[in-house]
Amino acid sequence: MPATPIRFAASRDGVRLAYVAEGSGPPVVKAAHWLSHIEFDTDSPVWRHWLRDWAAEHRLWRYDERGCGLSDRAPADLSFESWVNDLEAVVDASGLERFALLGVSQGGAVALAYAARHPERVSHLVLYGAYARGRLVRDRSPAAREEADLMQRLVRLGWGRDNEAFRALFTAQFIPGGTLEQLRWFNELQRRSATPEDAARFLDEFNRLDVTALAAQVRCPTLVLHARDDQRVPFDEGRLLAGLIPHAHFVPLDSRNHVLLDEPAWPVFMATVRQFLSADAHAERSPRPGASAGDWTPRERQVLDLIARGVDNAGIADALRLSSKTVRNHVSLVYDKLQVHSRGSAVVRAREIGFGTVSRAPQLRG
């Protein structure tokens, strides 16, 4: 079986990001998280079922975070803002217009921030093991600070050594229910994924992460899942996150693994996600009452007519002399009014209510 081609995207500051696309179907982008290596993960006993089951029904896009895996190591900037910029860069390089977004662990905060900033591009948001507040945001006590400092020192001292004892401490937090094979693989992943110095820098940024204010700005359908006995991110943080996002659904899972293994909770996770996505797709086929040909502003009518004619966003921007961001905002509003979440559904619905005909051709340039 041929290897999946690895591509590279450049972030705003020039950092190169390695990414791949696998499977077929509606697009899903997995926001990057700590401890990844897109090549090493492919045949992983820890991640194999994730890649297999998501790619079976979707075109899955995933990438290595800056400082991890095949992306550039030792970047000058390793901030939360740089992680969001990297997601933007991969999405743009992939040519994706609208997609579902998956965020796992700290990648959940990155996915949330992207969804809040780009509502026109994210159709639905799935978060697992995610959190809105880093360790030192949810607990500002001296004891928490001392523990955080100790963990960083351990990483700097033992992360790159052949002796697995230091890395086993982290493995026990991520997959306490793992088999011996899975535990050994995860120990090796840590060594391969990042240098000791970068790993310590990641930990420092995780500790200070705070997206509580951004959570209230998410507008897409959102599903939050969390293991009841998660040993890395407390269950209450997942519940808090779901409460911060308007109308989010929260689903507890019976597991103690921060990374869900191929365990009884896994098919529950996938069935829940599948139902969530298909219920949202069904909603696209039931447009909001009153979204008829007469319920639009003049600008919306122009945009909708061009959508019905199959014109993409760049073409709409050129035709109406608007910026690409303004067009995305108009398209997002049109999607909301039609209650659809894809370009294809918007085209069909627009034609159903009479747009895209010669008689409705907008005045494009004057």
C-alpha positions as CSV (number, residue, x, y, z in Angstrom):
1,M,0.0,0.0,0.0
2,P,1.6,3.3,-1.0
3,A,2.5,5.8,1.7
4,T,0.4,8.9,2.2
5,P,2.1,11.9,0.6
6,I,3.3,14.4,3.3
7,R,2.9,18.1,2.4
8,F,4.1,21.2,4.0
9,A,2.4,24.6,4.7
10,A,4.1,27.7,5.9
11,S,2.7,29.6,8.8
12,R,2.8,33.4,9.1
13,D,6.3,33.4,10.6
14,G,7.7,31.0,8.1
15,V,7.6,27.9,10.2
16,R,7.0,24.8,8.0
17,L,4.1,22.5,9.1
18,A,3.9,18.9,7.9
19,Y,0.4,17.7,7.1
20,V,-1.4,14.8,5.4
21,A,-4.9,14.0,4.1
22,E,-6.4,10.5,4.3
23,G,-9.7,8.8,3.5
24,S,-12.7,10.2,1.5
25,G,-15.9,11.9,2.4
26,P,-16.8,15.2,4.1
27,P,-13.7,17.0,5.3
28,V,-12.6,16.9,8.9
29,V,-9.6,18.8,10.2
30,K,-7.9,17.5,13.4
31,A,-6.2,20.4,15.2
32,A,-2.7,19.5,16.2
33,H,-1.8,18.7,19.7
34,W,1.3,18.0,21.7
35,L,3.0,14.6,21.2
36,S,2.4,13.9,17.6
37,H,4.3,12.6,14.6
38,I,2.1,12.2,11.5
39,E,4.4,9.4,10.1
40,F,5.1,7.5,13.3
41,D,1.4,7.7,14.3
42,T,0.2,5.9,11.2
43,D,0.7,2.4,12.5
44,S,0.5,3.3,16.1
45,P,-1.2,0.9,18.6
46,V,-2.4,4.1,20.4
47,W,-3.7,6.2,17.4
48,R,-4.4,3.5,14.7
49,H,-8.1,3.2,15.4
50,W,-8.6,7.0,15.5
51,L,-7.1,7.3,12.0
52,R,-8.8,4.2,10.7
53,D,-12.4,5.1,11.8
54,W,-12.3,8.8,11.0
55,A,-10.8,8.2,7.6
56,A,-13.4,5.5,6.8
57,E,-16.1,8.1,6.6
58,H,-14.3,11.4,6.1
59,R,-11.4,13.1,4.3
60,L,-9.2,13.5,7.5
61,W,-6.6,16.3,7.5
62,R,-4.0,16.2,10.3
63,Y,-0.7,17.9,10.9
64,D,2.2,18.1,13.3
65,E,2.3,21.1,15.6
66,R,5.3,23.4,15.3
67,G,8.1,21.9,17.4
68,C,6.7,18.4,16.9
69,G,7.1,15.5,14.5
70,L,8.0,16.4,11.0
71,S,7.2,20.1,11.4
72,D,10.0,22.6,12.1
73,R,11.7,22.1,15.5
74,A,12.8,24.8,18.0
75,P,10.5,27.6,16.6
76,A,11.1,31.0,18.0
77,D,7.4,31.4,18.8
78,L,5.7,28.6,20.7
79,S,2.6,30.5,21.9
80,F,-1.1,29.7,21.8
81,E,-1.5,32.4,19.2
82,S,1.1,30.7,16.9
83,W,-0.9,27.4,17.2
84,V,-4.0,29.0,16.0
85,N,-2.1,30.7,13.1
86,D,-0.7,27.2,12.2
87,L,-4.2,25.8,12.0
88,E,-5.2,28.7,9.7
89,A,-2.1,28.0,7.5
90,V,-2.9,24.3,7.1
91,V,-6.5,24.9,6.3
92,D,-5.7,27.6,3.7
93,A,-2.9,25.4,2.1
94,S,-5.4,22.5,1.9
95,G,-7.9,24.7,0.0
96,L,-10.7,23.9,2.4
97,E,-13.7,26.2,2.5
98,R,-16.0,24.6,5.1
99,F,-15.3,21.6,7.3
100,A,-15.8,19.9,10.6
101,L,-13.1,20.5,13.2
102,L,-11.8,17.9,15.7
103,G,-9.9,19.0,18.8
104,V,-8.2,16.6,21.2
105,S,-6.6,17.6,24.5
106,Q,-4.9,21.0,24.1
107,G,-5.8,20.9,20.4
108,G,-9.4,21.5,21.6
109,A,-8.6,25.0,22.7
110,V,-6.9,25.7,19.4
111,A,-9.9,24.3,17.5
112,L,-12.3,26.4,19.7
113,A,-10.3,29.6,19.0
114,Y,-10.4,28.9,15.3
115,A,-14.1,28.2,15.3
116,A,-14.8,31.5,17.2
117,R,-12.7,33.5,14.7
118,H,-13.8,31.8,11.5
119,P,-17.5,30.9,12.0
120,E,-18.0,30.9,8.2
121,R,-15.6,27.9,7.8
122,V,-16.4,25.5,10.6
123,S,-19.6,23.5,10.2
124,H,-19.3,21.6,13.5
125,L,-16.9,21.3,16.3
126,V,-16.0,18.0,18.1
127,L,-13.9,18.3,21.3
128,Y,-12.5,15.3,23.3
129,G,-10.4,15.5,26.5
130,A,-10.3,19.3,26.0
131,Y,-10.1,22.1,28.4
132,A,-10.5,25.9,28.5
133,R,-8.2,26.6,31.5
134,G,-4.6,25.5,31.9
135,R,-3.3,24.0,35.1
136,L,-2.1,27.3,36.6
137,V,-5.2,29.1,35.5
138,R,-7.6,26.7,37.3
139,D,-5.3,26.4,40.3
140,R,-3.1,29.4,41.2
141,S,-1.9,27.9,44.5
142,P,1.9,27.8,45.4
143,A,1.6,24.0,45.4
144,A,0.3,23.9,41.9
145,R,3.1,26.2,40.8
146,E,5.7,24.0,42.5
147,E,4.3,20.9,40.8
148,A,4.3,22.6,37.4
149,D,7.9,23.6,37.8
150,L,8.9,20.1,38.9
151,M,7.3,18.6,35.8
152,Q,9.2,21.0,33.6
153,R,12.5,20.1,35.2
154,L,11.8,16.4,34.8
155,V,11.1,17.0,31.1
156,R,14.4,18.9,30.6
157,L,16.4,16.3,32.4
158,G,14.9,13.0,31.2
159,W,12.9,13.5,28.0
160,G,15.7,12.7,25.6
161,R,17.4,9.9,27.5
162,D,17.3,6.2,26.5
163,N,16.0,5.4,29.9
164,E,12.2,5.4,29.7
165,A,11.6,6.0,33.4
166,F,11.1,9.8,33.0
167,R,8.8,9.6,30.0
168,A,6.8,6.7,31.7
169,L,5.4,9.3,34.2
170,F,3.7,11.1,31.3
171,T,2.6,7.9,29.6
172,A,0.9,6.8,32.8
173,Q,-1.2,10.1,32.8
174,F,-2.2,9.8,29.1
175,I,-3.0,6.0,28.8
176,P,-3.1,4.4,32.2
177,G,-5.1,1.6,30.8
178,G,-2.7,0.8,28.0
179,T,-1.1,-2.6,27.2
180,L,2.6,-3.0,27.5
181,E,2.9,-2.5,23.7
182,Q,1.0,0.7,23.9
183,L,2.9,2.0,26.9
184,R,6.2,1.3,25.2
185,W,5.1,3.0,22.0
186,F,3.9,6.1,23.8
187,N,7.2,6.3,25.6
188,E,9.0,6.3,22.3
189,L,6.6,8.8,20.8
190,Q,7.6,11.3,23.4
191,R,11.3,11.0,22.4
192,R,10.5,11.2,18.7
193,S,7.9,14.0,18.8
194,A,9.8,16.8,20.5
195,T,13.2,17.8,22.0
196,P,13.4,18.1,25.8
197,E,13.6,21.9,25.6
198,D,10.6,22.2,23.3
199,A,8.6,19.8,25.4
200,A,9.2,22.0,28.5
201,R,8.2,25.1,26.5
202,F,4.9,23.4,25.5
203,L,4.2,22.5,29.2
204,D,4.7,26.1,30.2
205,E,2.2,27.4,27.6
206,F,-0.3,24.7,28.4
207,N,-0.2,25.8,32.1
208,R,-1.2,29.4,31.2
209,L,-3.8,28.6,28.5
210,D,-7.2,30.3,28.9
211,V,-9.9,30.3,26.3
212,T,-12.9,30.9,28.6
213,A,-13.8,34.2,27.0
214,L,-13.5,32.8,23.4
215,A,-15.7,29.8,24.2
216,A,-18.8,32.1,24.4
217,Q,-18.1,33.2,20.8
218,V,-18.5,29.7,19.2
219,R,-21.6,29.6,17.0
220,C,-21.4,26.2,15.3
221,P,-22.9,23.0,16.7
222,T,-20.5,21.6,19.2
223,L,-20.1,18.2,20.9
224,V,-17.8,17.9,23.9
225,L,-16.8,14.4,25.1
226,H,-14.7,13.6,28.2
227,A,-13.5,10.5,30.0
228,R,-15.0,10.3,33.5
229,D,-11.7,9.3,35.1
230,D,-9.3,11.2,32.8
231,Q,-5.9,11.1,34.5
232,R,-4.5,14.1,32.6
233,V,-7.3,16.7,32.3
234,P,-10.0,16.6,35.1
235,F,-13.5,15.6,34.1
236,D,-14.9,18.8,35.6
237,E,-12.8,20.8,33.1
238,G,-14.5,19.1,30.2
239,R,-17.9,19.8,31.8
240,L,-17.0,23.4,32.4
241,L,-15.9,23.7,28.8
242,A,-19.2,22.4,27.5
243,G,-21.0,24.9,29.8
244,L,-19.1,27.8,28.3
245,I,-19.9,27.1,24.7
246,P,-23.5,28.1,23.7
247,H,-25.8,25.1,23.2
248,A,-22.9,22.5,23.3
249,H,-23.8,18.9,23.9
250,F,-21.8,17.1,26.7
251,V,-21.2,13.3,26.7
252,P,-19.3,11.6,29.5
253,L,-17.4,8.4,28.6
254,D,-16.5,5.5,30.8
255,S,-12.7,5.5,30.6
256,R,-9.6,6.7,32.5
257,N,-7.5,7.2,29.4
258,H,-6.8,10.8,28.3
259,V,-6.2,9.3,24.8
260,L,-9.1,6.9,24.1
261,L,-7.7,3.5,23.3
262,D,-9.5,0.8,21.3
263,E,-11.5,0.1,24.4
264,P,-15.3,-0.2,25.2
265,A,-15.6,3.6,25.3
266,W,-14.2,4.0,21.7
267,P,-17.3,2.7,19.8
268,V,-19.5,4.8,22.1
269,F,-17.4,7.8,21.1
270,M,-17.6,7.1,17.4
271,A,-21.3,6.3,17.5
272,T,-22.0,9.6,19.4
273,V,-19.9,11.6,16.9
274,R,-21.5,9.9,13.9
275,Q,-25.0,10.6,15.3
276,F,-24.1,14.3,16.0
277,L,-22.7,14.9,12.5
278,S,-25.6,13.1,10.8
279,A,-28.2,14.9,12.8
280,D,-26.6,18.2,11.9
281,A,-26.6,17.1,8.2
282,H,-30.3,16.3,8.4
283,A,-30.9,19.9,9.7
284,E,-29.4,21.1,6.4
285,R,-32.3,19.5,4.6
286,S,-34.9,21.5,6.6
287,P,-34.3,25.2,5.9
288,R,-35.5,27.8,8.3
289,P,-39.2,28.8,7.7
290,G,-39.4,32.1,5.8
291,A,-36.0,31.8,4.1
292,S,-37.7,32.4,0.7
293,A,-36.6,34.5,-2.2
294,G,-38.0,37.6,-0.6
295,D,-36.3,37.4,2.8
296,W,-32.8,38.8,1.9
297,T,-31.0,42.1,2.0
298,P,-29.8,43.4,-1.4
299,R,-26.2,42.3,-0.7
300,E,-27.3,38.9,0.5
301,R,-29.3,38.5,-2.7
302,Q,-26.2,39.2,-4.8
303,V,-24.1,36.8,-2.8
304,L,-26.8,34.1,-2.9
305,D,-27.3,34.5,-6.6
306,L,-23.6,34.0,-7.3
307,I,-23.5,30.9,-5.0
308,A,-26.5,29.5,-6.9
309,R,-24.5,29.9,-10.1
310,G,-21.6,28.0,-8.7
311,V,-19.2,30.9,-8.2
312,D,-16.7,30.4,-5.4
313,N,-15.7,33.0,-2.7
314,A,-12.8,34.4,-4.7
315,G,-15.1,34.9,-7.7
316,I,-17.7,36.6,-5.5
317,A,-15.1,38.9,-4.0
318,D,-14.0,39.9,-7.5
319,A,-17.5,40.3,-8.9
320,L,-18.7,42.4,-6.0
321,R,-15.4,44.2,-5.3
322,L,-15.4,43.0,-1.7
323,S,-12.6,41.7,0.5
324,S,-12.3,37.9,1.0
325,K,-13.1,38.3,4.7
326,T,-16.2,40.3,3.9
327,V,-17.4,37.6,1.5
328,R,-16.8,34.9,4.0
329,N,-18.9,36.7,6.5
330,H,-21.7,37.2,4.0
331,V,-21.5,33.5,3.0
332,S,-21.7,32.5,6.7
333,L,-24.8,34.6,7.2
334,V,-26.4,33.1,4.1
335,Y,-25.6,29.6,5.3
336,D,-27.2,30.4,8.7
337,K,-30.3,31.8,7.1
338,L,-30.7,28.7,4.9
339,Q,-29.7,26.4,7.8
340,V,-27.1,24.6,5.7
341,H,-23.5,23.8,6.4
342,S,-22.0,23.1,3.0
343,R,-21.5,24.8,-0.3
344,G,-23.4,22.0,-2.2
345,S,-26.4,22.3,0.1
346,A,-26.4,26.1,-0.2
347,V,-26.4,25.8,-4.1
348,V,-29.3,23.4,-4.1
349,R,-31.4,25.4,-1.6
350,A,-30.7,28.7,-3.4
351,R,-31.8,27.3,-6.7
352,E,-34.9,25.8,-5.0
353,I,-36.0,29.3,-3.9
354,G,-35.4,30.9,-7.3
355,F,-31.8,32.2,-7.3
356,G,-29.3,31.6,-10.0
357,T,-31.6,32.4,-12.9
358,V,-30.8,34.9,-15.7
359,S,-33.7,37.2,-14.5
360,R,-32.1,37.5,-11.1
361,A,-28.5,38.2,-12.3
362,P,-27.1,40.9,-10.0
363,Q,-25.4,44.1,-11.1
364,L,-21.8,43.1,-10.4
365,R,-19.9,46.1,-11.5
366,G,-21.0,49.6,-12.0
